[in-house]
Amino acid sequence: MDAALPTSFHTIVMGTGLVESLVSAALSRIGKTVLHLDKKNQYGGPDGSYALNDLVELLQEQQSLVLDLSVCDGKETIPAPGLPFLTNIEADEIPQLPGNVDGKFPQSLSRKFCIDISPKLVWANSPFVHTLVRSGVSRYLEFKCFHSCNMYLDGVQEVPCSKGGVFKNKLLGLKEKRGLMKFLTSIMQPTEQDTQTLQEFQEKPFLEFLQSQQLSANVIKFILYSIVNEENDQEKATTVNTADAMARLKLFTSSIGRYGSTPYLVPLYGSGELPQAYCRLSAVYGAIFVLARTTQSLEILDNKCVSIETETEKISCEHLVGSWEHLPNFVKPDSPIFKVSRAIIVSDVPLLPLDHDTPNDLVALSIPPNTFGNTCNISVQQLTDSVGVAAPSFYLIHFTTPSTSPTAKEDLQGSVEGLFQHLSSRVNPEEGKAGIIWRSYFNILDPEVKKSQRRIKGKEKPKKNQRNTKPKKNPKKNPKKNPKKNPKK
């Protein structure tokens, strides 16, 4: 029998995604009482990591749900089973492997995978990493640096992100290499003329600024789609201005060498460790966590939730924080459904030839727009057992891009097949490699939620004339720090 919960909390948090877990940790740390619920039996939700069979079950479960926004009426009763957070799901049949039971992957193989729904590409010098360190959450996490940063341009090419990398690149000519080095130097060590030129282009499209530097088309592609990581085709829609792009470029260059030779970090055992780490911190400061607990209704007075009702009890609260997955009745019915297209590939062929002297199995790759008919830039990550997310001799490859077509398969299928067709050209047929063993396509939904204007209050700031209540140190006990002599009687 479950232990009885307290009947009142300052805040109830519903969902254990990254944002909800971060809010839970912040509130617990300032002394608020927090109850953290999730209707699933594991942490993470859309930000979680799943074993191979668990991922297949999740995709089947999400496929059975209907994206019906008519439930978004703001009523107090929470509709069950709710809205899906994944849609347009298409997955391969599970291949015949030794140990298959009931149409599932062998359990010994499945458990060696930790597959992210929303994989994170973490900049080594980003504010997110600084937050992990300052909050102490980094104590619960381990990271590795990607071994190489690449772009698909007439094959997989390493991004020239350092002086050595520039001159090792085989695609760029000598003139292009000199132009790229001159450009990077003008950014990192600008002269007065460089600063003045940059100021003139601050609000202009970044593509115009790059063209004014007389850089070649290949160099511009490297900068736009691998260094700045711009998603949209800048030749058709110049959505990024020079000021924003320069901030990303400086983040890229400042992240190189901080923890390794590339600017990107990947968490061990999957990105699902990130929300779990914040949950651990929250629990250390007194938050109570209950998984597999469904909330059935809310009590709302004066546009404020004052209590929730689960299957077993009624719990009062001052504030309610939740993801739209757990509170679907507060999604705006007419809101645009922002989507991200994803593909997950389990392969036995690596993106790059393995080097036994230098590790190169953790690969970040960009596929620029129009490479394989793709509308937007595609981010690709290859992960292996070296970070605990795949079985030995297997490669877990993630494809991510903004949705521009009705389904994720339409956005990504051409790039997946084109890339693996390129990889198959260097694989010996006698090795018996299958290439793609299993794949799935799906869209991640992100609708707009009706936000309450009430904010959760933290510690109140002292008023201007309010005296400091901290006890002052006795000056007699520390005469060196208080050299004033006692006045004569």
CORZI-V578211 format. One line per field, one symbol per residue. burial: # if it has 16 or more other ideal C-beta (glycine too) atoms within 10 Angstrom, else .. A space follows every 50 residues. Layout:
BEGIN
burial = ???
END
This chain:
BEGIN
burial = ....#...##########.##########..#########.######### ######.##..#........##.....#...########.#..#...... ...###..##.###############..#..#..#.#..##.######## ###..######...##..#..#...##.##..##.#...........#.. #...###.##..#.#..#################.....###..##.##. ###.##..##.######..##############.#.###...###..#.. ....#.####....#.###############.......#########.## ##.......##########.##.############.#####..####### #.#.#.#######.##.###..#...#........##########.#.#. .......................................
END
